[in-house]
């Protein structure tokens, strides 16, 4: 362990959870917004159909305005799931809002002593990134339980089950052709997440060290100038000058289909903001607020290139070596 500027001890060794075997228990929680009962129930049934045992958090069905429960209740569910030896993975019911309210309450050293698979998305980017920043735990961004019961595309289901399951994964995460905004090759830890949530972590202890990392961004319902502003904030905070590469996922309902000269093109914005640090930048990967979405590790090393796409350099779980 090392000591940070606040005097608290930081965990320096990356921690990988164990893979999820059929029949093992998944805790389903609502660390952010409230879940709709019918969508949650459908997701629970589908997880059981996939062969997992499901344990629902005490506050997973709650509602407190735009939160699933008071902070203390949502925190309690999360800590209990990490401490419970019968729980092997933690899935979240939905995103919404509320994850950031838990960041300064979590017992990160205790979580590091009880590592297990955690899967979040959207607002839960805050938890994904904080778990890596403070516990050095590799977690995952993937489908939410309220989505799972709605009939996800085959790609989404396959990616989810292969990424967290017991069998050795292929190192290639995305081989299909993608767009090279700036071609090149880069290797580093992958940091996928929602752009607006990432920006909210700037200046906090819950932002991982992104030096040499691969940043993968997505978002929804942000206007072009708002996306521009958040990317500028990343630049002004020094982030775009530290990373080794960038991938743009889906920016759902962010760019109008007809430009008519009213908005700058995203590619031009990215090239301008990284002109002094010309990193490789790619786009066209199925990751974002869309049913077709890859499950991806937060903190595991990957490589990006025009020909090779996105591939794992290390297994994010404690499994046998990657297939080549």
DAUR-V100159 format. One record per residue. N is the residue number from 0. RES is the residue in one small letter. SS is DSSP state (A for helix, B for strand, O for the rest). OMEGA is omega in radians with two decimals (* if undefined). NEAR is the number of other ideal C-beta (glycine too) atoms within 8 Angstrom. Layout:
N/RES/SS/OMEGA/NEAR + N/RES/SS/OMEGA/NEAR
This chain:
0/x/O/3.04/6 + 1/x/B/-3.13/6 + 2/x/B/3.14/7 + 3/x/O/-3.07/9 + 4/x/O/3.13/3 + 5/x/O/-3.12/5 + 6/x/O/3.13/5 + 7/x/O/-3.10/6 + 8/x/B/3.13/8 + 9/x/B/3.09/9 + 10/x/O/-3.03/12 + 11/x/O/-3.10/6 + 12/x/O/3.11/5 + 13/x/O/-3.09/6 + 14/x/B/3.13/11 + 15/x/O/3.09/9 + 16/x/O/3.08/13 + 17/x/O/3.10/9 + 18/x/O/-3.11/11 + 19/x/O/3.12/12 + 20/x/O/3.06/8 + 21/x/O/3.14/5 + 22/x/O/3.14/6 + 23/x/O/-2.99/10 + 24/x/B/3.01/11 + 25/x/B/3.00/15 + 26/x/B/3.11/14 + 27/x/B/-3.04/17 + 28/x/B/3.05/15 + 29/x/O/-3.10/18 + 30/x/O/-3.08/14 + 31/x/O/-3.06/15 + 32/x/O/-3.12/13 + 33/x/O/3.14/12 + 34/x/O/3.01/14 + 35/x/O/-3.02/7 + 36/x/A/-3.08/7 + 37/x/A/3.12/6 + 38/x/A/3.11/12 + 39/x/A/3.14/16 + 40/x/A/3.12/9 + 41/x/A/3.11/12 + 42/x/A/3.10/17 + 43/x/A/3.12/13 + 44/x/A/-3.13/9 + 45/x/A/3.09/10 + 46/x/A/3.08/14 + 47/x/A/3.11/10 + 48/x/A/3.11/6 + 49/x/O/3.05/7 + 50/x/O/3.12/6 + 51/x/O/2.96/12 + 52/x/B/-3.04/8 + 53/x/B/3.10/10 + 54/x/B/-3.06/12 + 55/x/B/3.11/9 + 56/x/O/-3.06/13 + 57/x/O/-3.09/7 + 58/x/O/-3.04/13 + 59/x/O/3.13/14 + 60/x/O/-3.05/10 + 61/x/O/3.07/10 + 62/x/O/3.03/8 + 63/x/B/-3.03/8 + 64/x/O/-3.11/4 + 65/x/O/3.07/7 + 66/x/B/3.10/15 + 67/x/O/-3.11/18 + 68/x/O/3.00/11 + 69/x/O/-3.10/7 + 70/x/A/-3.09/10 + 71/x/A/-3.13/6 + 72/x/A/3.13/12 + 73/x/A/3.08/18 + 74/x/A/-3.13/11 + 75/x/A/3.13/10 + 76/x/A/-3.07/17 + 77/x/A/-3.13/14 + 78/x/A/3.13/12 + 79/x/A/3.14/9 + 80/x/A/3.11/14 + 81/x/A/-3.10/12 + 82/x/A/-3.06/8 + 83/x/O/-3.12/9 + 84/x/O/3.13/4 + 85/x/O/3.13/6 + 86/x/B/-3.10/13 + 87/x/B/3.09/11 + 88/x/B/3.13/15 + 89/x/B/3.07/15 + 90/x/B/-3.10/12 + 91/x/B/-3.08/16 + 92/x/O/-3.12/14 + 93/x/O/3.08/13 + 94/x/O/-3.13/13 + 95/x/O/3.13/10 + 96/x/O/2.99/9 + 97/x/O/-3.08/15 + 98/x/A/-3.09/16 + 99/x/A/3.14/9 + 100/x/A/-3.08/8 + 101/x/A/-2.93/14 + 102/x/O/-3.11/12 + 103/x/O/3.13/4 + 104/x/O/-3.02/7 + 105/x/O/3.08/12 + 106/x/O/-2.96/6 + 107/x/A/3.12/11 + 108/x/A/3.10/9 + 109/x/A/3.10/10 + 110/x/A/3.12/14 + 111/x/A/3.11/12 + 112/x/A/-3.13/6 + 113/x/O/-3.03/8 + 114/x/O/3.03/11 + 115/x/O/-3.10/12 + 116/x/B/3.00/14 + 117/x/B/-3.14/13 + 118/x/B/3.09/15 + 119/x/B/3.09/16 + 120/x/O/3.06/13 + 121/x/A/-3.13/12 + 122/x/A/-3.12/14 + 123/x/A/2.96/14 + 124/x/A/-3.14/15 + 125/x/A/3.11/14 + 126/x/A/3.11/14 + 127/x/A/-3.06/15 + 128/x/A/3.13/16 + 129/x/A/3.12/13 + 130/x/A/3.10/14 + 131/x/A/-3.10/15 + 132/x/A/-3.00/11 + 133/x/A/3.14/12 + 134/x/A/-3.05/13 + 135/x/O/3.13/11 + 136/x/B/3.01/13 + 137/x/O/3.08/14 + 138/x/B/-3.03/15 + 139/x/B/3.01/16 + 140/x/B/-3.02/15 + 141/x/O/-3.05/13 + 142/x/O/3.05/12 + 143/x/O/-3.01/14 + 144/x/A/3.12/16 + 145/x/A/3.04/14 + 146/x/A/-2.99/10 + 147/x/A/-3.12/12 + 148/x/O/-3.05/14 + 149/x/O/3.10/10 + 150/x/O/-3.09/3 + 151/x/O/3.07/9 + 152/x/O/-3.09/7 + 153/x/A/3.13/5 + 154/x/A/-3.10/9 + 155/x/A/-3.13/14 + 156/x/A/-3.11/9 + 157/x/A/-3.14/8 + 158/x/A/3.13/13 + 159/x/A/-3.02/11 + 160/x/A/3.11/9 + 161/x/A/-3.07/10 + 162/x/A/-3.04/13 + 163/x/A/-3.07/14 + 164/x/O/-3.03/9 + 165/x/O/-3.07/6 + 166/x/O/-3.14/6 + 167/x/O/-3.14/8 + 168/x/O/2.93/11 + 169/x/B/-3.12/6 + 170/x/O/-3.12/10 + 171/x/B/3.09/10 + 172/x/B/-3.13/11 + 173/x/B/-3.10/10 + 174/x/O/-3.00/5 + 175/x/O/3.12/6 + 176/x/O/3.04/3 + 177/x/O/-3.04/11 + 178/x/B/3.09/6 + 179/x/B/3.04/9 + 180/x/B/2.94/10 + 181/x/B/-3.07/11 + 182/x/O/3.14/5 + 183/x/O/-3.14/10 + 184/x/B/3.11/9 + 185/x/B/3.10/12 + 186/x/B/3.11/10 + 187/x/B/3.09/12 + 188/x/B/-3.10/11 + 189/x/B/3.09/14 + 190/x/B/3.10/14 + 191/x/B/3.09/11 + 192/x/B/-3.13/14 + 193/x/B/-3.02/13 + 194/x/A/-3.08/13 + 195/x/A/3.10/9 + 196/x/A/3.10/14 + 197/x/A/3.14/14 + 198/x/A/3.13/10 + 199/x/A/-3.14/8 + 200/x/A/-3.13/12 + 201/x/O/3.13/11 + 202/x/O/3.13/5 + 203/x/O/3.09/7 + 204/x/O/-3.01/7 + 205/x/O/3.02/10 + 206/x/O/3.11/11 + 207/x/O/3.01/10 + 208/x/O/-3.02/5 + 209/x/O/3.14/11 + 210/x/O/3.14/6 + 211/x/O/-3.09/8 + 212/x/O/3.04/14 + 213/x/B/-3.08/16 + 214/x/B/3.11/11 + 215/x/B/-2.98/15 + 216/x/B/2.98/14 + 217/x/B/3.04/16 + 218/x/B/-3.10/14 + 219/x/B/3.03/12 + 220/x/O/3.02/6 + 221/x/O/3.12/11 + 222/x/O/-3.13/6 + 223/x/A/-3.13/11 + 224/x/A/3.10/7 + 225/x/A/3.04/9 + 226/x/A/3.10/16 + 227/x/A/-3.10/10 + 228/x/A/-3.14/8 + 229/x/A/3.07/12 + 230/x/A/3.07/13 + 231/x/A/3.11/9 + 232/x/A/3.07/10 + 233/x/A/3.11/13 + 234/x/A/-3.10/12 + 235/x/A/3.08/6 + 236/x/O/3.10/8 + 237/x/O/-3.05/7 + 238/x/O/-3.08/11 + 239/x/O/3.07/13 + 240/x/O/-3.10/8 + 241/x/O/-2.99/9 + 242/x/O/-3.13/15 + 243/x/O/-3.12/9 + 244/x/B/-3.10/14 + 245/x/B/3.04/15 + 246/x/B/3.10/15 + 247/x/B/3.04/14 + 248/x/B/-3.13/13 + 249/x/B/2.97/9 + 250/x/B/-2.97/14 + 251/x/B/3.13/11 + 252/x/O/3.11/4 + 253/x/O/-3.11/12 + 254/x/O/3.12/9 + 255/x/O/-3.13/7 + 256/x/O/3.10/3 + 257/x/O/-3.05/4 + 258/x/O/-3.14/8 + 259/x/O/3.05/4 + 260/x/O/-3.09/4 + 261/x/O/-3.06/5 + 262/x/O/3.02/9 + 263/x/O/3.07/7 + 264/x/O/-3.11/7 + 265/x/A/-3.13/12 + 266/x/A/3.13/8 + 267/x/A/3.11/8 + 268/x/A/-3.11/12 + 269/x/A/3.13/14 + 270/x/A/3.11/11 + 271/x/A/-3.03/7 + 272/x/A/3.14/11 + 273/x/O/-3.08/14 + 274/x/O/-3.12/7 + 275/x/O/3.13/5 + 276/x/O/-2.93/7 + 277/x/O/-3.14/7 + 278/x/O/3.00/13 + 279/x/B/3.14/13 + 280/x/B/3.13/14 + 281/x/B/3.06/15 + 282/x/B/3.09/12 + 283/x/O/-3.14/7 + 284/x/O/3.14/13 + 285/x/O/3.11/11 + 286/x/O/-3.13/13 + 287/x/O/3.14/12 + 288/x/O/-3.08/8 + 289/x/O/-3.13/8 + 290/x/O/3.12/8 + 291/x/O/-2.99/7 + 292/x/O/3.07/13 + 293/x/O/2.92/12 + 294/x/O/-2.99/13 + 295/x/B/3.13/13 + 296/x/B/3.05/11 + 297/x/B/3.09/16 + 298/x/O/3.11/14 + 299/x/O/-3.09/13 + 300/x/B/3.12/10 + 301/x/B/3.02/14 + 302/x/B/3.03/11 + 303/x/B/3.07/14 + 304/x/B/-3.09/10 + 305/x/O/-3.11/9 + 306/x/O/-3.06/4 + 307/x/O/-3.11/11 + 308/x/B/3.13/12 + 309/x/B/-3.13/11 + 310/x/B/3.09/10 + 311/x/B/2.99/14 + 312/x/O/3.08/9 + 313/x/O/3.08/7 + 314/x/O/3.14/13 + 315/x/O/3.10/11 + 316/x/O/3.08/11 + 317/x/O/3.13/7 + 318/x/O/3.08/9 + 319/x/O/-3.05/4 + 320/x/O/3.14/5 + 321/x/O/2.98/10 + 322/x/B/3.12/7 + 323/x/O/*/3
